[in-house]
Amino acid sequence: MASRRQANGLRRENDPPLLILISLAEGPKHGHALAKDIEGFAGVTLGPGALYGAITRLEERGLIEPLGSDDRRRPYQITSAGSAALAGALADLRRVTSVGLARLRIGGSLA
């Protein structure tokens, strides 16, 4: 899995399960569409192993589910459990980001 690095060497958030859930929150997508969407909004390129490994784990945990398909593409959609897990993860990230910005005296609260 490759990620676009910031000039200062710090990486952007690049957790494949989180990025997949964020992408699917917009609507169902198949693997290639997920990868392109994630690259577009996060600047993260997920290789097939990282992408499909994360899809398998998310499906096993009941956070996403496959939809029927008439061709070789297999679209997935986020489940209600996946939406709840995503909301919790994003709230955690917001809290950490808010503390970091406050300590740097940048911006203000994200709450």
Contacts in CASP RR format, 6 or more apart in sequence:
PFRMAT RR
TARGET T0000
AUTHOR 0000-0000-0000
METHOD contacts of the structure
MODEL  1
MASRRQANGLRRENDPPLLILISLAEGPKHGHALAKDIEGFAGVTLGPGA
LYGAITRLEERGLIEPLGSDDRRRPYQITSAGSAALAGALADLRRVTSVG
LARLRIGGSLA
1 14 0 8 1.000
1 16 0 8 1.000
1 44 0 8 1.000
1 45 0 8 1.000
1 46 0 8 1.000
1 47 0 8 1.000
1 50 0 8 1.000
2 44 0 8 1.000
2 45 0 8 1.000
2 47 0 8 1.000
3 11 0 8 1.000
3 12 0 8 1.000
3 14 0 8 1.000
3 43 0 8 1.000
3 44 0 8 1.000
3 45 0 8 1.000
4 12 0 8 1.000
4 43 0 8 1.000
4 44 0 8 1.000
5 11 0 8 1.000
6 12 0 8 1.000
12 42 0 8 1.000
12 43 0 8 1.000
12 44 0 8 1.000
13 19 0 8 1.000
13 42 0 8 1.000
13 93 0 8 1.000
14 42 0 8 1.000
14 44 0 8 1.000
16 46 0 8 1.000
16 50 0 8 1.000
16 51 0 8 1.000
16 53 0 8 1.000
16 54 0 8 1.000
17 54 0 8 1.000
17 57 0 8 1.000
17 58 0 8 1.000
17 63 0 8 1.000
18 86 0 8 1.000
18 89 0 8 1.000
19 38 0 8 1.000
19 42 0 8 1.000
19 44 0 8 1.000
19 46 0 8 1.000
20 34 0 8 1.000
20 38 0 8 1.000
20 51 0 8 1.000
20 54 0 8 1.000
20 55 0 8 1.000
20 58 0 8 1.000
20 64 0 8 1.000
21 58 0 8 1.000
21 63 0 8 1.000
21 64 0 8 1.000
21 78 0 8 1.000
21 82 0 8 1.000
21 85 0 8 1.000
21 86 0 8 1.000
21 89 0 8 1.000
22 38 0 8 1.000
22 41 0 8 1.000
22 42 0 8 1.000
22 86 0 8 1.000
23 29 0 8 1.000
23 34 0 8 1.000
23 37 0 8 1.000
23 38 0 8 1.000
23 41 0 8 1.000
24 34 0 8 1.000
24 64 0 8 1.000
24 76 0 8 1.000
24 77 0 8 1.000
24 78 0 8 1.000
25 78 0 8 1.000
25 83 0 8 1.000
25 86 0 8 1.000
26 37 0 8 1.000
27 77 0 8 1.000
27 78 0 8 1.000
28 67 0 8 1.000
28 75 0 8 1.000
28 76 0 8 1.000
28 77 0 8 1.000
29 37 0 8 1.000
29 75 0 8 1.000
29 76 0 8 1.000
30 69 0 8 1.000
30 73 0 8 1.000
30 74 0 8 1.000
30 75 0 8 1.000
30 76 0 8 1.000
31 51 0 8 1.000
31 52 0 8 1.000
31 55 0 8 1.000
31 73 0 8 1.000
31 74 0 8 1.000
31 76 0 8 1.000
32 73 0 8 1.000
33 75 0 8 1.000
34 46 0 8 1.000
34 51 0 8 1.000
34 55 0 8 1.000
34 76 0 8 1.000
35 45 0 8 1.000
35 46 0 8 1.000
35 47 0 8 1.000
35 51 0 8 1.000
38 44 0 8 1.000
38 46 0 8 1.000
39 45 0 8 1.000
39 46 0 8 1.000
46 54 0 8 1.000
55 64 0 8 1.000
55 76 0 8 1.000
58 64 0 8 1.000
58 82 0 8 1.000
59 65 0 8 1.000
59 66 0 8 1.000
59 76 0 8 1.000
61 81 0 8 1.000
62 79 0 8 1.000
62 81 0 8 1.000
62 82 0 8 1.000
63 78 0 8 1.000
63 79 0 8 1.000
63 81 0 8 1.000
63 82 0 8 1.000
63 85 0 8 1.000
64 76 0 8 1.000
64 77 0 8 1.000
64 78 0 8 1.000
64 79 0 8 1.000
64 82 0 8 1.000
65 76 0 8 1.000
65 77 0 8 1.000
65 79 0 8 1.000
66 74 0 8 1.000
66 75 0 8 1.000
66 76 0 8 1.000
67 74 0 8 1.000
67 75 0 8 1.000
67 76 0 8 1.000
67 77 0 8 1.000
68 74 0 8 1.000
68 75 0 8 1.000
69 75 0 8 1.000
78 86 0 8 1.000
94 110 0 8 1.000
94 111 0 8 1.000
95 111 0 8 1.000
97 110 0 8 1.000
98 108 0 8 1.000
98 109 0 8 1.000
98 110 0 8 1.000
98 111 0 8 1.000
101 107 0 8 1.000
101 108 0 8 1.000
101 109 0 8 1.000
101 110 0 8 1.000
102 108 0 8 1.000
102 109 0 8 1.000
END
